[in-house]
Amino acid sequence: MPPPPLTLLLPAYNEAEALPPLLAAIAETRANALPGLSVIVVDDGSKDNTAQIAREFSQDWVKLIQHSRNMGLAQAMRTGIAAALETAPPDGLIASMDADNSHQPRELALMLDKLNTGLDVVIASRFQPGAKMQGIPPHRQLFSNVLSLLFQLLAPIPNVRDFSCGYRLYRASALRRAADRWGDRFITEQGFACMTEILLKLSLLSDLKFGETPMDLRYDRKPGVSKMKVWQNIKDTLALVWRHRWAGG
């Protein structure tokens, strides 16, 4: 039996250099392992030709959605999730991945195998045995380690160690339940902390099960500088864990 349809969300801001090799790798994964894979590129008001590259890829399984101005990762995720849920069947899957070519599309097959063990969310994790990382700036690695320890202590989710990685595979039914419960309040964070918020909100839904697979993070393939404002993200994440742990979300 073929795997269910899978929609991959690529929130993208000024990723004209990274997008061609990433889309080529996704096409290879689609041909070799996941024939039901489709892609939604959410161009978040890029100032380069990100949208043109997505459009010129000329594959019917790639859809482009454009924001007229840069609105941030949180709004790109809201847009992408809403669009994916519009067409996802009850057994459908939705994945998200950074558009900077640092994540490996071939890992989707491993994540799907893990999901099929009875899980609802699978995270490509930097903290699982076998994970590989190349080119990670020391301050980014420190941030990830501290964030993992913080949430494992104050807002633990069973079987989750990587709370901030954007490379994930969800059952569409899980995201639909969250969207139905919170509506426009499902994603309220405005920065990179939105990825942690999504996990925390999903963990509040009954019976959802989480897991991780080791990831091969190739930060050395990422063109340009990171768009994450680390200190702002630290402040946003601390505020998020405070609200989740002590203020009821």
TISE-314936 format. One line per 3 residues: number of its first residue (from 0); their letters; for each residue x, y, z of C-alpha. Coordinates in pm, 1 decimal. Each point is the difference from the previous one (the first is absolute). Example, Ala and Ser with C-alpha at 12.3 -4.5 7.8 and 13.67 -1.06 7.14 Angstrom:
<rs>
0> as> 1230.0 -450.0 780.0 ~ 137.0 344.0 -66.0
</rs>
This chain:
<rs>
0> mpp> 0.0 0.0 0.0 ~ 148.2 339.5 -95.0 ~ 54.3 254.2 278.0
3> ppl> -272.4 262.1 48.5 ~ 33.3 342.1 -165.8 ~ 266.9 215.8 162.7
6> tll> 17.3 378.9 -32.1 ~ 336.9 158.6 79.6 ~ -0.9 364.0 111.9
9> lpa> 298.7 217.3 -87.3 ~ -21.1 343.1 166.0 ~ 250.3 204.3 -200.0
12> yne> 145.2 347.6 31.2 ~ 281.3 97.2 -238.8 ~ 91.4 -360.8 -78.8
15> aea> 70.4 39.9 -372.6 ~ 341.4 -163.3 33.9 ~ -108.4 -287.6 222.5
18> lpp> -328.8 -88.5 -167.9 ~ 124.0 -158.3 -328.2 ~ 212.3 -276.3 162.0
21> lla> -267.2 -56.0 264.7 ~ -280.4 -41.5 -253.7 ~ 221.0 -233.5 -202.2
24> aia> 60.6 -213.9 310.4 ~ -372.2 -2.2 77.5 ~ -70.9 -111.8 -356.5
27> etr> 245.8 -287.4 43.6 ~ -165.1 -106.4 326.1 ~ -341.0 18.3 -167.1
30> ana> 114.2 -217.9 -289.1 ~ 176.7 -257.7 216.0 ~ -213.3 -31.4 311.5
33> lpg> -301.6 230.6 33.4 ~ -205.8 24.1 -320.6 ~ -282.6 177.6 182.2
36> lsv> 223.4 287.3 110.6 ~ -101.8 355.9 -87.0 ~ 157.3 330.9 102.4
39> ivv> -134.9 337.2 104.5 ~ 259.7 277.0 -17.2 ~ -113.5 294.4 211.0
42> ddg> 200.8 296.4 -126.6 ~ -6.4 241.7 291.2 ~ 48.2 324.5 -189.5
45> skd> 349.1 -83.3 -126.7 ~ 204.1 279.5 -153.9 ~ 189.0 -238.8 -228.7
48> nta> -141.5 -234.6 -266.1 ~ -109.4 -277.7 237.1 ~ -353.2 5.2 -141.8
51> qia> 122.5 -4.7 -359.2 ~ 216.2 -304.8 67.1 ~ -291.0 -188.1 159.5
54> ref> -223.2 95.9 -292.1 ~ 256.4 -98.5 -262.0 ~ 54.5 -340.5 155.7
57> sqd> -308.5 -83.9 -209.4 ~ -121.9 -308.9 181.1 ~ -370.0 -47.7 63.8
60> wvk> 76.5 -131.0 348.5 ~ 161.1 330.6 105.2 ~ -235.0 281.8 103.3
63> liq> 109.9 357.8 69.4 ~ -173.0 230.2 247.9 ~ 132.2 355.2 31.8
66> hsr> -25.0 255.5 277.7 ~ 5.4 354.0 -131.3 ~ 245.3 96.7 274.6
69> nmg> 223.3 -174.3 249.8 ~ -218.6 -110.5 290.3 ~ 230.1 -244.6 179.3
72> laq> 23.1 -374.5 50.2 ~ -312.0 -23.0 215.6 ~ -224.8 146.5 -269.2
75> amr> 167.4 -214.6 -265.7 ~ -81.3 -307.9 208.6 ~ -358.9 116.0 53.5
78> tgi> -40.2 49.5 -373.6 ~ 160.5 -331.6 -88.3 ~ -188.7 -208.9 255.3
81> aaa> -334.2 153.4 -99.2 ~ 67.7 -67.9 -368.8 ~ 111.3 -358.6 66.7
84> let> -303.3 -74.7 216.4 ~ -234.4 119.4 -274.4 ~ 92.3 -297.0 -218.6
87> app> 134.6 -260.9 244.4 ~ -210.9 -316.5 20.2 ~ -81.5 -150.2 341.4
90> dgl> 305.8 -226.4 -20.7 ~ 223.1 269.3 -152.4 ~ 336.9 116.4 127.1
93> ias> 155.4 344.6 27.0 ~ 370.9 67.9 40.8 ~ 201.6 317.2 46.1
96> mda> 363.1 63.0 -87.4 ~ 235.2 297.2 -7.3 ~ 44.4 135.1 -352.3
99> dns> 371.4 78.2 44.9 ~ 120.2 -343.5 -121.7 ~ 129.4 -100.3 342.7
102> hqp> -253.2 -284.1 36.6 ~ 5.4 -323.0 -198.6 ~ -325.0 -92.0 -179.1
105> rel> 98.2 -367.0 -15.2 ~ -55.6 -17.7 376.3 ~ -374.0 31.7 -58.2
108> alm> -15.9 -371.7 -77.3 ~ 164.3 -83.7 334.8 ~ -236.0 239.7 176.9
111> ldk> -298.6 -165.0 -167.6 ~ 116.8 -342.7 114.7 ~ 19.9 135.9 354.4
114> lnt> -344.4 160.8 -26.9 ~ -144.8 -333.2 -107.7 ~ 95.1 -154.1 335.5
117> gld> -307.2 170.7 142.8 ~ 113.0 361.5 33.2 ~ -162.7 329.0 -96.7
120> vvi> 305.2 228.5 -14.2 ~ 359.4 -83.9 -89.7 ~ 285.0 249.1 40.3
123> asr> 332.9 -17.8 -178.3 ~ 211.7 39.2 310.6 ~ 351.3 117.4 73.9
126> fqp> -9.2 -196.0 325.1 ~ -59.6 -356.0 -118.9 ~ 280.1 -257.4 -36.0
129> gak> 134.9 12.8 -352.9 ~ -75.7 369.2 -53.1 ~ 260.4 193.8 -197.3
132> mqg> 67.3 371.9 -7.2 ~ 240.1 196.1 -215.2 ~ 73.4 371.6 3.6
135> ipp> -209.5 89.9 304.7 ~ 114.2 327.9 161.6 ~ 86.9 -59.0 368.3
138> hrq> -259.2 249.2 125.6 ~ -275.1 -175.7 -197.8 ~ 99.3 -337.6 137.5
141> lfs> 7.7 139.6 354.1 ~ -345.2 151.1 -49.2 ~ -141.6 -333.0 -120.7
144> nvl> 153.0 -190.2 291.7 ~ -126.4 245.7 261.6 ~ -345.8 9.0 -158.8
147> sll> -20.5 -379.2 1.7 ~ 93.3 -22.8 367.4 ~ -234.3 285.8 93.1
150> fql> -304.8 -157.8 -157.3 ~ 79.9 -349.7 118.0 ~ 3.1 138.5 354.6
153> lap> -285.2 251.7 -10.6 ~ -230.5 -107.2 -283.2 ~ 88.7 -358.1 -89.3
156> ipn> -160.0 -188.8 -286.4 ~ 52.3 -376.9 7.3 ~ 267.2 -114.7 -247.8
159> vrd> 86.9 355.4 -110.9 ~ 343.6 154.7 44.7 ~ 19.4 239.3 -295.0
162> fsc> -261.8 270.3 52.6 ~ 114.3 256.8 -255.6 ~ 93.4 -189.5 -316.7
165> gyr> -230.6 90.4 -286.8 ~ 36.9 -335.2 -177.2 ~ -306.8 -199.5 103.0
168> lyr> -262.5 -240.4 -125.0 ~ -357.3 27.0 129.2 ~ -318.7 -189.1 -55.9
171> asa> -234.8 250.7 -160.5 ~ -266.8 -113.1 246.5 ~ 214.7 124.2 291.3
174> lrr> 47.7 345.1 -152.7 ~ -369.6 13.3 -89.0 ~ -95.7 -71.6 360.0
177> aad> 228.2 281.6 115.7 ~ -139.7 240.6 -260.2 ~ -355.7 -88.9 102.8
180> rwg> 77.4 47.9 369.7 ~ 198.4 324.7 -12.6 ~ -94.7 154.5 -333.9
183> drf> 202.1 316.4 -54.8 ~ 163.6 -55.7 340.6 ~ 171.8 -322.8 -103.1
186> ite> 318.1 188.6 -90.9 ~ 39.2 324.3 192.3 ~ 378.5 36.9 13.9
189> qgf> 145.8 238.9 -257.0 ~ 353.9 -137.2 -30.6 ~ 184.0 -330.8 -13.6
192> acm> -155.9 -93.0 334.6 ~ -314.6 -85.8 -197.1 ~ 148.5 -341.9 -76.3
195> tei> 25.1 -75.8 371.2 ~ -351.1 136.4 52.0 ~ -141.6 -241.7 -258.7
198> llk> 144.4 -295.1 191.9 ~ -123.8 127.7 334.4 ~ -352.5 55.3 -132.5
201> lsl> -9.6 -345.8 -156.4 ~ 118.3 -153.1 327.5 ~ -314.7 137.5 166.4
204> lsd> -222.0 -211.2 -226.5 ~ -92.6 -337.9 144.0 ~ 148.0 -322.3 -132.2
207> lkf> 256.9 150.8 -239.3 ~ 332.3 -182.4 -4.4 ~ 337.7 148.8 -88.4
210> get> 332.7 -139.3 -112.5 ~ 332.1 95.7 -156.6 ~ 241.8 -122.5 -262.8
213> pmd> 367.6 100.5 -28.4 ~ 60.2 280.3 -246.9 ~ 291.0 90.4 -222.9
216> lry> 17.7 377.2 38.1 ~ 216.9 158.1 -269.8 ~ 33.2 358.7 113.4
219> drk> 305.5 26.5 -220.8 ~ -230.1 -9.0 -304.2 ~ -199.6 297.3 122.0
222> pgv> 76.2 306.0 -215.8 ~ 32.3 337.3 167.6 ~ -48.3 77.7 366.1
225> skm> -265.8 -134.5 231.7 ~ -326.7 191.8 16.8 ~ -50.9 -97.3 361.7
228> kvw> 55.7 276.2 253.8 ~ 135.0 -223.9 273.3 ~ -43.9 229.2 299.8
231> qni> -350.2 99.2 -106.5 ~ -83.8 -366.3 -42.6 ~ 133.6 -75.6 346.6
234> kdt> -226.8 267.4 150.7 ~ -299.7 -119.3 -200.4 ~ 58.5 -361.5 98.5
237> lal> 39.1 80.0 370.1 ~ -326.9 192.6 -11.5 ~ -162.9 -294.5 -176.7
240> vwr> 110.2 -256.6 257.8 ~ -116.9 231.9 279.3 ~ -347.0 27.6 -151.3
243> hrw> -20.8 -372.3 -71.1 ~ 130.3 -113.7 340.1 ~ -141.4 257.3 237.4
246> agg> -262.7 206.4 -178.3 ~ -195.8 -277.1 -168.3 ~ 120.9 68.4 -355.9
</rs>
